[in-house]
Amino acid sequence: MANAVAPTEIRLSKDKRVLSVTFDDVTYDLTAELLRVEAPSADVQGHTASQKKTITGKENVEIMKIEQVGNYAVQITFDDMHNSGIYTWSTLQEYGQNHDAMLAAYKEAVAAL
């Protein structure tokens, strides 16, 4: 997926809690919660797998702003002012394809805290 095609549409829901990303013939509904807790940034993911942080308390997080980064990604600002992740087209596609499993794994990690 390193060469993901750019989405044909990116749309934020009225409640600012779901980002719908369309790639040709498939649309993925990505929750703001998942996008925030799995942000592709060093302060969430760390520099190695062992450094990854489990972020809690983001069930009601909202997306405040989406800015395109070149022709390959978007940067999202959340209402908790986190905005250090760059979501490439392939990352958005991966999160869309694995949304439910990723969210379930996150909920399990929170429960284990």
N, CA, C and O of each residue as an XYZ file, in Angstrom:
452
protein
N       0.797     -1.202      0.000
C       0.000      0.000      0.000
C       0.839      1.265      0.000
O       0.292      2.360      0.133
N       2.110      1.151     -0.141
C       2.980      2.317     -0.125
C       2.640      3.289     -1.243
O       2.897      4.487     -1.117
N       2.069      2.797     -2.328
C       1.726      3.649     -3.458
C       0.224      3.851     -3.560
O      -0.337      3.763     -4.652
N      -0.424      4.115     -2.459
C      -1.873      4.302     -2.449
C      -2.260      5.484     -3.331
O      -1.567      6.499     -3.386
N      -3.360      5.325     -4.000
C      -3.915      6.384     -4.826
C      -4.566      7.410     -3.910
O      -5.103      7.059     -2.859
N      -4.519      8.653     -4.303
C      -5.155      9.705     -3.508
C      -6.658      9.464     -3.435
O      -7.264      8.983     -4.392
N      -7.255      9.802     -2.294
C      -8.708      9.635     -2.182
C      -9.426     10.579     -3.139
O      -8.922     11.650     -3.477
N     -10.601     10.164     -3.564
C     -11.411     11.003     -4.444
C     -12.262     11.979     -3.650
O     -12.725     12.987     -4.185
N     -12.471     11.675     -2.352
C     -13.231     12.583     -1.493
C     -12.869     12.343     -0.029
O     -12.680     11.205      0.403
N     -12.777     13.424      0.714
C     -12.611     13.371      2.158
C     -13.677     14.286      2.730
O     -13.740     15.470      2.396
N     -14.530     13.717      3.614
C     -15.649     14.493      4.133
C     -15.754     14.286      5.642
O     -15.702     13.156      6.127
N     -15.901     15.377      6.371
C     -16.054     15.337      7.818
C     -17.546     15.397      8.162
O     -18.279     16.227      7.624
N     -17.984     14.520      9.053
C     -19.385     14.505      9.467
C     -19.734     15.790     10.219
O     -18.851     16.484     10.721
N     -21.028     16.098     10.291
C     -21.473     17.322     10.953
C     -21.079     17.361     12.424
O     -20.799     18.432     12.962
N     -21.055     16.196     13.082
C     -20.682     16.160     14.499
C     -19.164     16.136     14.698
O     -18.684     16.124     15.831
N     -18.415     16.129     13.596
C     -16.944     16.184     13.589
C     -16.291     14.969     14.231
O     -15.152     15.040     14.694
N     -17.022     13.844     14.256
C     -16.478     12.640     14.885
C     -16.220     11.503     13.910
O     -15.736     10.446     14.313
N     -16.536     11.701     12.629
C     -16.286     10.675     11.617
C     -15.723     11.342     10.370
O     -16.282     12.307      9.849
N     -14.606     10.803      9.908
C     -13.999     11.262      8.663
C     -14.240     10.185      7.619
O     -13.745      9.065      7.745
N     -15.003     10.530      6.585
C     -15.276      9.585      5.501
C     -14.265      9.825      4.392
O     -14.133     10.937      3.882
N     -13.555      8.768      4.027
C     -12.514      8.857      3.005
C     -12.872      7.883      1.892
O     -13.010      6.683      2.128
N     -13.023      8.406      0.674
C     -13.399      7.583     -0.471
C     -12.206      7.395     -1.395
O     -11.576      8.361     -1.825
N     -11.908      6.145     -1.691
C     -10.897      5.759     -2.669
C     -11.638      5.062     -3.797
O     -12.120      3.943     -3.620
N     -11.735      5.701     -4.946
C     -12.436      5.157     -6.106
C     -13.813      4.641     -5.728
O     -14.752      5.431     -5.629
N     -13.962      3.331     -5.512
C     -15.286      2.750     -5.298
C     -15.560      2.307     -3.862
O     -16.559      1.634     -3.609
N     -14.701      2.668     -2.931
C     -14.908      2.270     -1.538
C     -14.741      3.479     -0.616
O     -13.813      4.275     -0.758
N     -15.684      3.589      0.342
C     -15.627      4.667      1.325
C     -15.403      4.064      2.699
O     -16.082      3.115      3.092
N     -14.451      4.620      3.422
C     -14.161      4.196      4.791
C     -14.607      5.295      5.746
O     -14.295      6.467      5.538
N     -15.331      4.921      6.784
C     -15.731      5.850      7.826
C     -14.794      5.650      9.010
O     -14.863      4.641      9.712
N     -13.927      6.618      9.215
C     -12.913      6.543     10.263
C     -13.337      7.415     11.440
O     -13.566      8.613     11.275
N     -13.440      6.826     12.611
C     -13.834      7.606     13.777
C     -12.691      8.515     14.204
O     -11.517      8.167     14.080
N     -13.057      9.678     14.706
C     -12.054     10.610     15.228
C     -11.287      9.961     16.368
O     -10.087     10.189     16.523
N     -11.979      9.150     17.172
C     -11.310      8.472     18.278
C     -10.158      7.608     17.771
O      -9.042      7.701     18.282
N     -10.422      6.769     16.770
C      -9.364      5.907     16.253
C      -8.238      6.740     15.634
O      -7.062      6.467     15.873
N      -8.591      7.737     14.854
C      -7.568      8.574     14.233
C      -6.694      9.252     15.282
O      -5.490      9.413     15.081
N      -7.294      9.649     16.395
C      -6.519     10.323     17.453
C      -5.623      9.353     18.218
O      -4.443      9.633     18.432
N      -6.180      8.210     18.632
C      -5.401      7.289     19.471
C      -4.372      6.502     18.666
O      -3.442      5.937     19.242
N      -4.524      6.458     17.354
C      -3.552      5.791     16.481
C      -2.814      6.805     15.605
O      -2.303      6.458     14.540
N      -2.761      8.044     16.054
C      -2.101      9.093     15.278
C      -0.690      8.661     14.877
O       0.083      8.192     15.712
N      -0.362      8.822     13.603
C       0.977      8.448     13.130
C       2.000      9.519     13.498
O       2.563     10.191     12.635
N       2.223      9.656     14.801
C       3.171     10.656     15.297
C       4.050     10.012     16.355
O       3.655      9.035     16.991
N       5.221     10.551     16.537
C       6.173      9.982     17.500
C       5.638     10.031     18.923
O       5.938      9.144     19.722
N       4.842     11.065     19.260
C       4.343     11.143     20.627
C       3.261     10.110     20.927
O       2.934      9.895     22.094
N       2.700      9.471     19.913
C       1.739      8.375     20.118
C       2.401      7.032     19.794
O       2.371      6.106     20.605
N       2.987      6.938     18.629
C       3.560      5.668     18.163
C       4.948      5.389     18.734
O       5.399      4.243     18.748
N       5.628      6.444     19.207
C       6.997      6.276     19.658
C       7.923      6.074     18.469
O       7.523      6.233     17.316
N       9.164      5.723     18.771
C      10.135      5.478     17.698
C      10.335      3.992     17.461
O      10.934      3.588     16.464
N       9.825      3.173     18.387
C       9.832      1.718     18.239
C       8.490      1.203     18.750
O       7.771      1.920     19.446
N       8.153     -0.031     18.408
C       6.871     -0.609     18.831
C       6.720     -0.613     20.351
O       5.611     -0.450     20.862
N       7.809     -0.794     21.070
C       7.736     -0.838     22.538
C       7.453      0.532     23.157
O       7.088      0.619     24.329
N       7.616      1.585     22.386
C       7.385      2.944     22.893
C       5.962      3.437     22.638
O       5.605      4.532     23.072
N       5.151      2.648     21.945
C       3.788      3.078     21.617
C       2.991      3.325     22.893
O       3.038      2.534     23.836
N       2.259      4.439     22.905
C       1.465      4.820     24.061
C      -0.011      4.503     23.824
O      -0.513      4.619     22.707
N      -0.688      4.104     24.886
C      -2.135      3.922     24.832
C      -2.747      5.205     25.376
O      -2.639      5.502     26.566
N      -3.385      5.953     24.500
C      -3.988      7.235     24.842
C      -5.421      6.968     25.296
O      -6.174      6.289     24.596
N      -5.800      7.486     26.442
C      -7.152      7.263     26.953
C      -7.958      8.556     26.961
O      -7.414      9.647     26.787
N      -9.265      8.411     27.167
C     -10.140      9.572     27.305
C     -10.454     10.284     26.004
O     -10.760     11.476     26.019
N     -10.390      9.594     24.890
C     -10.619     10.247     23.595
C     -11.906      9.771     22.915
O     -12.061      9.925     21.703
N     -12.827      9.193     23.691
C     -14.080      8.671     23.124
C     -14.892      9.753     22.427
O     -15.590      9.469     21.453
N     -14.813     10.982     22.910
C     -15.619     12.078     22.360
C     -14.800     13.135     21.636
O     -15.274     14.251     21.421
N     -13.567     12.788     21.259
C     -12.713     13.747     20.568
C     -13.333     14.118     19.217
O     -13.981     13.301     18.562
N     -13.115     15.366     18.827
C     -13.626     15.852     17.544
C     -12.476     16.352     16.676
O     -11.419     16.748     17.168
N     -12.717     16.320     15.389
C     -11.753     16.842     14.417
C     -12.091     18.304     14.175
O     -13.213     18.634     13.789
N     -11.132     19.167     14.399
C     -11.352     20.604     14.221
C     -10.907     21.109     12.848
O     -11.512     22.024     12.289
N      -9.838     20.500     12.309
C      -9.299     21.000     11.032
C      -8.589     19.874     10.301
O      -7.977     19.002     10.918
N      -8.678     19.906      8.989
C      -7.972     18.962      8.120
C      -7.251     19.794      7.072
O      -7.867     20.597      6.371
N      -5.939     19.596      6.969
C      -5.153     20.328      5.983
C      -4.397     19.354      5.093
O      -3.780     18.408      5.583
N      -4.446     19.581      3.806
C      -3.696     18.735      2.885
C      -2.209     19.014      3.021
O      -1.792     20.162      3.172
N      -1.416     17.951      2.968
C       0.049     18.035      3.008
C       0.541     17.520      1.657
O       0.487     16.321      1.384
N       1.010     18.414      0.835
C       1.466     18.023     -0.501
C       0.373     17.270     -1.244
O      -0.810     17.591     -1.138
N       0.794     16.266     -1.994
C      -0.153     15.433     -2.737
C      -0.213     14.028     -2.169
O      -0.581     13.085     -2.869
N       0.151     13.883     -0.888
C       0.264     12.537     -0.347
C      -0.383     12.320      1.016
O      -0.414     11.190      1.503
N      -0.904     13.379      1.646
C      -1.372     13.204      3.020
C      -2.246     14.363      3.478
O      -2.425     15.357      2.774
N      -2.792     14.197      4.701
C      -3.475     15.277      5.400
C      -2.943     15.332      6.835
O      -2.476     14.338      7.389
N      -3.033     16.521      7.406
C      -2.725     16.706      8.819
C      -4.046     17.057      9.492
O      -4.790     17.915      9.017
N      -4.327     16.383     10.606
C      -5.591     16.571     11.305
C      -5.327     17.243     12.641
O      -4.427     16.846     13.381
N      -6.124     18.270     12.945
C      -6.078     18.909     14.253
C      -7.338     18.493     15.007
O      -8.456     18.672     14.525
N      -7.135     17.936     16.194
C      -8.239     17.488     17.031
C      -8.564     18.560     18.068
O      -7.777     19.481     18.288
N      -9.734     18.432     18.703
C     -10.137     19.463     19.664
C      -9.311     19.451     20.948
O      -9.451     20.356     21.770
N      -8.456     18.449     21.138
C      -7.511     18.482     22.254
C      -6.189     19.124     21.819
O      -5.197     19.094     22.548
N      -6.200     19.705     20.616
C      -5.100     20.427     19.982
C      -3.954     19.538     19.513
O      -2.900     20.051     19.137
N      -4.134     18.224     19.526
C      -3.118     17.336     18.959
C      -3.166     17.483     17.442
O      -4.242     17.432     16.847
N      -2.013     17.665     16.818
C      -1.973     17.790     15.356
C      -0.620     17.387     14.776
O      -0.239     17.849     13.700
N       0.102     16.531     15.486
C       1.452     16.227     15.014
C       1.551     15.011     14.099
O       2.656     14.642     13.700
N       0.452     14.390     13.761
C       0.504     13.241     12.858
C       0.226     13.622     11.417
O      -0.611     14.481     11.139
N       0.930     12.977     10.506
C       0.676     13.144      9.073
C       0.045     11.840      8.581
O       0.676     10.784      8.622
N      -1.187     11.921      8.123
C      -1.939     10.752      7.667
C      -1.799     10.631      6.153
O      -2.491     11.318      5.402
N      -0.900      9.753      5.710
C      -0.707      9.554      4.272
C      -1.930      8.843      3.708
O      -2.738      8.288      4.453
N      -2.056      8.867      2.390
C      -3.181      8.178      1.750
C      -3.151      6.696      2.114
O      -4.197      6.104      2.382
N      -1.965      6.095      2.127
C      -1.889      4.664      2.454
C      -2.252      4.409      3.915
O      -2.837      3.372      4.227
N      -1.917      5.338      4.818
C      -2.311      5.191      6.224
C      -3.825      5.251      6.354
O      -4.418      4.428      7.051
N      -4.457      6.213      5.694
C      -5.916      6.316      5.749
C      -6.575      5.064      5.177
O      -7.570      4.577      5.714
N      -6.020      4.553      4.095
C      -6.553      3.343      3.493
C      -6.392      2.144      4.442
O      -7.315      1.349      4.613
N      -5.217      2.030      5.047
C      -4.967      0.945      6.001
C      -5.903      1.046      7.203
O      -6.472      0.041      7.628
N      -6.067      2.247      7.752
C      -6.962      2.439      8.890
C      -8.405      2.106      8.494
O      -9.157      1.552      9.295
N      -8.783      2.440      7.278
C     -10.135      2.113      6.810
C     -10.347      0.617      6.691
O     -11.373      0.095      7.126
N      -9.392     -0.067      6.111
C      -9.507     -1.512      5.925
C      -9.473     -2.274      7.239
O     -10.034     -3.365      7.341
N      -8.817     -1.705      8.247
C      -8.636     -2.397      9.531
C      -9.294     -1.680     10.702
O      -8.979     -1.965     11.858
N     -10.197     -0.762     10.420
C     -10.786      0.093     11.444
C     -11.326     -0.693     12.632
O     -10.941     -0.431     13.772
N     -12.201     -1.642     12.385
C     -12.846     -2.358     13.488
C     -11.846     -3.142     14.327
O     -11.929     -3.131     15.555
N     -10.912     -3.815     13.689
C      -9.908     -4.589     14.414
C      -8.987     -3.671     15.213
O      -8.630     -3.984     16.349
N      -8.602     -2.541     14.625
C      -7.727     -1.593     15.321
C      -8.434     -1.002     16.537
O      -7.837     -0.864     17.604
N      -9.716     -0.653     16.369
C     -10.467     -0.078     17.478
C     -10.665     -1.107     18.588
O     -10.577     -0.769     19.768
N     -10.931     -2.359     18.219
C     -11.087     -3.426     19.212
C      -9.784     -3.648     19.976
O      -9.805     -3.817     21.195
N      -8.653     -3.650     19.273
C      -7.351     -3.836     19.929
C      -7.066     -2.668     20.874
O      -6.514     -2.862     21.958
N      -7.437     -1.472     20.467
C      -7.248     -0.301     21.316
C      -8.091     -0.427     22.585
O      -7.599     -0.172     23.685
N      -9.354     -0.816     22.438
C     -10.242     -0.957     23.602
C      -9.700     -2.014     24.565
O      -9.796     -1.849     25.781
N      -9.137     -3.086     24.035
C      -8.520     -4.125     24.870
C      -7.313     -3.559     25.616
O      -7.126     -3.848     26.798
N      -6.500     -2.761     24.938
C      -5.329     -2.164     25.578
C      -5.745     -1.214     26.701
O      -5.102     -1.173     27.750
N      -6.811     -0.455     26.485
C      -7.305      0.460     27.527
C      -7.814     -0.348     28.711
O      -7.538     -0.004     29.860
N      -8.550     -1.412     28.444
C      -9.089     -2.249     29.519
C      -7.982     -2.886     30.351
O      -8.169     -3.158     31.537
N      -6.832     -3.121     29.731
C      -5.718     -3.764     30.423
C      -4.907     -2.779     31.280
O      -4.039     -3.198     32.045
N      -5.180     -1.501     31.158
C      -4.422     -0.494     31.938
C      -4.766     -0.572     33.414
O      -4.228      0.194     34.214
